[in-house]
C-alpha cells in the first residue's frame, strides 16, 4: 500500500481549490456539478474528488476561503516599504487588485451573501481583524509610526480596495485614497513631533 504523504495531499488539495474556484466562476454555482469539477481538477471519477472534500458545499466554501486568503497575501506582499512608497501604493494597488482579482471578489461576495453560506461567511470574516492587524503591525514598522495611529486608516483602505474591486468606482476610490493619504501625512507629522519631544525630554 502506498504511504500517505500529507504534504502531497495538501498541495493537491490547494490545486483543486484553485481549479474548483475557477470552475464556479466560469460556469456559476448552479451550473457547476461534481462531474464538471472533476473535469477541471483532472479527475475521472467523483470518488477522487471526495478524497479531498465531503460535499459540493464544502468545495464551495473552502475554495472561496482559499481565494480570499490569496487576496490577503497579495495585499500584504505589496505593502509599502517606506513612507516614500505610500502614495503610489495607495493609488495603484486597488486598480491592480481589481484587474487581477475583481472577478474573484464578485464571486466571493455572491457566495457569502447567499443565505445558504451566510454562517460560513460570518465565521471567515470574523477572523479578518486579527489577520489584518498582523499586517498593519508590519506596515507601521515600515512607516515608522505606531500601530494604533494607522489601524483605522488601513481598515478604511481595505474597504476602499474591496469596494473598487467589486464595482470599479473611480470617483469613490479617488476621494477615499486622497483622504486616507492626507490623514496619513497628519499621522506622520504627529508621530514625528512626539518622537522629537521624547528626545528632548531625554
N, C-alpha and C positions, 0 to 999 in steps of 0.2 A: 504494500500500500504506500502511495506517495505521501511523504511527510508534509503536514500542513505548514505553510510559510506565511506568517502573519503579515510581514512586510509586503510580500507579493499580493496577498489578499487585499490589503488596504490600498495599494497602488491601483489594482484593477478596479476596486470599487470606486475610487475617485475618477477613474477614466469613464466608468459607467455613469456616474453622476453628471459629468460634463456632457456626455452623449445623450443622456435622457433629457437633460435640461434643453439641449438643442432640439431634440425631437418635439418636446412640448411647445417650444417657441415656433418651430416650423409648421406645426400641424394643429396646435390648440389642444387644450386639455381633453375636450370631449372626443376629438378625432384621433387621439393617441392611445392605442391599446397596447397590451403586452407584446403582441406579435411585432408591432412597429418598433417598440422599444428594443426588443431583441435584435431586430434588423439593424438599428442604429449602433447597438453595442457589439454586433458581430456574433451574436449567439444564434444557434439553430433551434433551440427549444426554450420554452418558458421556464423550465426547471433550472436552466443555467442562471436565469435572472433571479429566481427565488433563492439561489445560493447566497445572494447579497442582500436581498430585500424580501420582507414578508408579504408586501402587498403593493398595489399601484399607488395607493395613498401614501405609503412610506416613501416610494420613489419620488413622488411629487414634493413632499415636504423636505426630504433630505437633499434633493437636487436644488431646491430653492435656497435652502440654508447654505449649501456649499457655494452657490453663486454669490450670495451676499457676503460670505466670508472672503471670497476672492476680491470682491469690490472693496471691502475694508482693507485688505492687504495692499491693493493698489493705492488707496488713499494714503496709507501710511508710508508706502515705498516712495512716493513722490513728495514727501514733506519738505518744506523749505529748510535749507541748511544754515541759513543766516537771515538777518533782517533784510539784507540786500536782495534776497530771493523772494521775499514775501509778496510783493505786489504782483510780480509775474506769476507766481503760484496761484494766488487768489483769482486772478483773471483767467488764466489758461486751463487750470485743472478741471473746472466744471465742463468746459467745452470738450476737452479730451475725454472726460468721462461720458458725456452724452454721446459722442461719436462712437465710442468703443463699447459702452455698456447701457446706452439708453434703452434699447430694445429689451435687454435683460431686466432692467429695473421695472419697466412697464409690466412685464410678465410677473415678476416677483410681487408687485402690488396687486395685480389681478388675483393671484392665488391667495394672498393674505387678507384681502378684503372680502373673500368668499366666506359665507357663514360656516361652510364645512371645515375650513382651515384656520378659522379665526383664533382658536386657542393656541395652535402651533405658532401662529404669528405673534401673539402676546408673549408666549414663552421665549421665542427667539429674540424679540426686540427688548425684552426686559433685561437681557444681558448686554445690550449695546453700551449703556453708560460706562460700565466697568471696562469694557474693551476700549472705548474711545478715550477714557481717562488715562489709560496706559499710554496711548498715542499722544495725548495732549501733554503729558509729562515730558515726553521726548521732544515735542515741539517747543515747549517752554525752555528747555535746556538750550536748544539751538538758537532761540531768540533772546536768550539771556534775560528772561523775565520769570516771575513766579507762576506756578500752575494756576493759582486762584485768579490771577489777573487776566488770563485769556480763556479760561474754561468756557464761560458763557459765550464768548465770541466764536469759539470753534464749534460749539453746538449750533449756533446760528449759521455758520458757514457750511456745516454738513447738511443742514436742512436746505439751504440755498442750492447746494450742489445736487441734491436729490430732486428738488423741485425742477431744476433746469434739465436734468437727465430725463425726467418724465414728460415735461411739457415744452422745453426749449423756448422759454420766455426770456428774450434778450433784455427787455426793459427791466423786468423784475430782478434779473441777475445783476445787471449793471448797478442798479440802485443799491441792492444788498451788498455787493462787493465793495463799492465805494464807501458805504457807511462802515462796514467792518474794517476796511483798511484804515480809515480815518480814526476809528476808535482804537485800533492797534497802535497808531502813532501816538495817541494820547497815553496809552498804557506804557509805551517805551519811555516817553518823557517823564511820566510819574515814577516809574521804576528807577530810571537813571538818577532822578533827583533824590530819591530815597537812598540810593547807594552812596551818592556824594555826601549826603547828610550823615550817614553812618560812618563814613571815613573821617569826616571832620570831628565827630564825637570821639572816635578812637584816638 
